[in-house]
Each structure stands twice: as structure tokens, then as C-alpha cells.
Amino acid sequence: MLVQLPYLLVMLGVLAAALLVMFDRWRRGSFVFGAALLVGAVLRAFIPSSQAGLLQVRGKSFDVTVMATVGGVMLWLAASIDSLGTD
């Protein structure tokens, strides 16, 4: 169970993002989703592969690069798109 703790932490962030989006807080949800992916990238980078659990999909460099890139793009989108009067 402890091996899956990093994955569960990231999924908790994704769940929080989904809830925010469901309640019409799409910018905040996008920000939380991007932050969760960046946390996953940092965890994958510094936790040994034997402890990474489901965060380990491919090689370490691939996993970190993809999660950091998608997380960064999500944060950029959340920050750069006009909210049109909503949060």
C-alpha cells in the first residue's frame, strides 16, 4: 500500500480538479490539475523506481518529461485564458 502512496496523492489532486470543474470553476480546476501533474513529475523524479508504484509507466525520464510538460501547459492555459467573468 505504501508503494501506491505517491500515485494516490496525485490522483487526489486530479479528483479535486475534477470536482472544481464540475462546479464550474474550470480555471481553478485546470490549475489544480496542472499542479497535481507537476507534483507527480517531481515525485517520479526523486522516488526510486521500486517505490514509484503506478506513477511508473515507462522509463523515468519519459514519465517525468511527459508529466512536467503536460502539467506546465495546463498551468499556462489556466493562467493565460481570460476567465470571461468566472473563476
ABEGO torsion letter per residue (X at the ends): XAAAAAAAAAAAAAAAAAAAAAAGBAAAAAAAAAAAAAAAAAAAAABBAAAAEAABABBAAAAAAAAAAAAAAAAAAAAABBAGGBX
